[in-house]
Amino acid sequence: MTFSSLKVSGTLAVATFGLLLITPAQAQDAFVEQIGTFNEADIVQSSPNQDAAISQDGASNFAEIEQRDGGSREATLGQDGDDNFATVLQLGSGATTATVTQTGDSNTVLFGQNDTGIGSIGEIVQSGSGNFVDLIQDGDDNQAVLTQNGDNNIMTATQLNSGNRLEWTQNGDGLSDLNIEQTGGQTMSITQSHGGG
């Protein structure tokens, strides 16, 4: 038996054998697919032209996407494993996109993005167990790609204002946060490997 919890905002919902397709008014689309037990998914969308998709396979996973005001938005969130936690929040306006993919157990992602016009891009990929990411992007035209492969790794990244670029990859176990913060028009590329654990 499958135990799942689902909350979405919208005007039309069609359920077919564990797959729930929500088609809200004003060109909003939401898609949720859950396989396993005790999974929970929340989607909240406000203005038109927002698309969101959640896919979970495993047990006791939580996924949330919240896209509020203005601009076209796209958010995709996928989790494969057990006891994973992810939330994506996009506010402001602009053609902002977010992608989160987690494979393994007990991984955590908190996201962000508060764009005010041009749009920002955020992509987070975690593979392993016990990994943690907290990314905040403040203004518009920010781009971040964060990748962790291994177990018990920690990332936080804060980009403030506009025009920042960050690509950060960690491969190994027990890698710690590098305390990165960028403020406007900055570019950084980092690769951290191995680690103690």
C-alpha positions in Angstrom: 0.0 0.0 0.0 1.1 3.5 -0.8 0.7 6.4 1.7 1.3 9.8 0.1 0.3 13.4 0.9 -0.2 16.0 -1.9 -1.2 19.7 -1.7 -1.4 21.9 -4.8 -3.1 25.1 -5.8 -5.2 25.0 -8.9 -8.7 24.7 -10.4 -8.7 21.3 -12.0 -7.2 18.0 -10.7 -7.3 14.6 -12.5 -6.1 11.6 -10.6 -5.1 8.3 -12.4 -3.5 5.4 -10.4 -1.0 7.3 -8.3 -0.4 10.0 -10.9 -2.0 13.4 -10.2 -2.0 16.0 -13.0 -3.1 19.5 -12.0 -3.9 22.1 -14.6 -4.7 25.4 -13.0 -6.2 28.4 -14.8 -4.1 31.0 -16.5 -1.5 28.7 -18.2 -0.1 27.1 -15.0 0.9 23.5 -15.0 1.8 21.2 -12.1 2.8 17.6 -12.3 3.4 15.3 -9.3 4.4 11.6 -9.4 5.1 9.6 -6.2 6.1 6.0 -5.9 6.7 4.5 -2.5 5.3 5.1 1.0 4.9 8.2 3.3 6.0 10.7 0.6 4.7 14.3 0.7 4.7 16.9 -2.1 3.4 20.5 -2.0 3.1 22.9 -4.9 2.0 26.5 -4.7 1.9 28.8 -7.7 0.5 32.3 -7.9 0.8 34.2 -11.2 0.4 32.9 -14.8 3.0 31.1 -16.9 4.4 28.9 -14.1 5.3 25.3 -14.5 6.3 22.9 -11.7 7.0 19.2 -11.6 7.8 16.8 -8.7 8.9 13.2 -9.0 9.6 11.1 -5.9 10.6 7.4 -5.7 11.2 5.9 -2.3 9.9 6.4 1.3 9.4 9.3 3.6 10.5 12.0 1.2 9.3 15.6 1.3 9.3 18.0 -1.7 7.9 21.5 -2.0 7.9 24.1 -4.8 6.5 27.6 -4.3 6.5 30.1 -7.1 4.8 33.3 -6.3 4.4 36.5 -8.3 5.2 37.7 -11.8 7.2 36.3 -14.7 7.4 32.9 -16.2 8.8 30.2 -13.9 9.9 26.6 -14.3 10.8 24.3 -11.4 11.7 20.6 -11.5 12.3 18.6 -8.4 13.3 14.9 -8.4 14.2 12.6 -5.5 15.1 8.9 -5.6 15.7 7.3 -2.3 14.5 7.6 1.3 14.2 10.4 3.9 15.1 13.2 1.5 14.0 16.8 2.0 13.8 19.5 -0.7 12.2 22.8 -1.1 12.4 25.4 -3.9 11.2 29.0 -3.5 11.1 31.5 -6.4 9.8 35.0 -5.8 9.8 38.4 -7.6 9.5 38.5 -11.3 11.5 37.2 -14.3 11.9 34.0 -16.3 13.5 32.1 -13.5 14.3 28.3 -13.6 15.2 25.9 -10.9 16.2 22.2 -11.0 16.9 19.9 -8.0 17.8 16.3 -8.3 18.7 14.1 -5.3 19.7 10.4 -5.5 20.4 8.6 -2.2 19.1 8.8 1.3 18.8 11.6 3.9 19.8 14.4 1.6 18.6 18.0 2.2 18.2 21.0 -0.2 16.8 24.4 0.7 16.9 26.8 -2.3 15.8 30.4 -2.9 16.0 32.9 -5.8 14.4 36.4 -5.4 14.5 37.7 -8.9 13.2 41.1 -10.1 13.3 41.0 -13.9 15.8 39.3 -16.1 15.6 35.9 -14.5 18.0 33.6 -12.6 19.0 29.9 -13.0 19.7 27.5 -10.2 20.6 23.8 -10.5 21.4 21.5 -7.6 22.4 17.8 -8.0 23.2 15.5 -5.1 24.2 11.9 -5.2 24.9 9.9 -2.1 23.6 10.2 1.5 23.5 12.8 4.2 24.3 15.7 1.9 23.1 19.3 2.6 22.8 22.3 0.3 21.4 25.8 1.1 21.6 28.2 -1.8 20.2 31.8 -1.8 20.3 34.0 -4.9 19.1 37.6 -4.3 18.8 39.7 -7.5 18.3 38.9 -11.2 20.6 37.3 -13.8 22.3 35.0 -11.2 23.3 31.5 -12.2 24.5 28.7 -9.9 25.2 25.0 -10.5 26.0 23.1 -7.3 26.9 19.4 -7.5 27.8 17.0 -4.6 28.8 13.3 -5.1 29.5 11.3 -2.0 28.2 11.2 1.6 27.9 13.8 4.4 28.9 16.8 2.4 27.8 20.4 3.2 27.3 23.3 0.8 25.9 26.8 1.3 26.1 29.5 -1.3 24.8 33.1 -1.1 24.8 35.3 -4.2 23.5 38.8 -3.7 22.5 41.5 -6.1 22.8 40.6 -9.8 25.0 39.1 -12.5 26.8 36.4 -10.4 28.0 33.1 -11.7 28.9 30.1 -9.5 29.8 26.6 -10.4 30.7 24.4 -7.4 31.4 20.7 -7.4 32.3 18.5 -4.5 33.4 14.8 -4.9 34.1 12.7 -1.9 32.9 12.3 1.7 32.7 14.7 4.6 33.5 17.8 2.6 32.7 21.0 4.4 31.2 24.4 3.5 33.5 26.9 1.9 31.5 30.0 3.2 31.1 31.5 -0.3 29.3 34.8 -0.7 29.3 36.9 -3.9 27.9 40.4 -4.3 27.1 41.5 -7.9 28.9 40.7 -11.1 31.1 38.0 -9.7 32.2 34.7 -11.2 33.6 31.7 -9.3 34.3 28.0 -10.3 35.3 25.6 -7.5 36.0 21.8 -7.4 36.7 20.2 -4.0 37.5 16.5 -3.8 38.2 13.6 -1.4 37.8 14.8 2.2 37.8 13.3 5.7 34.3 12.3 6.7 
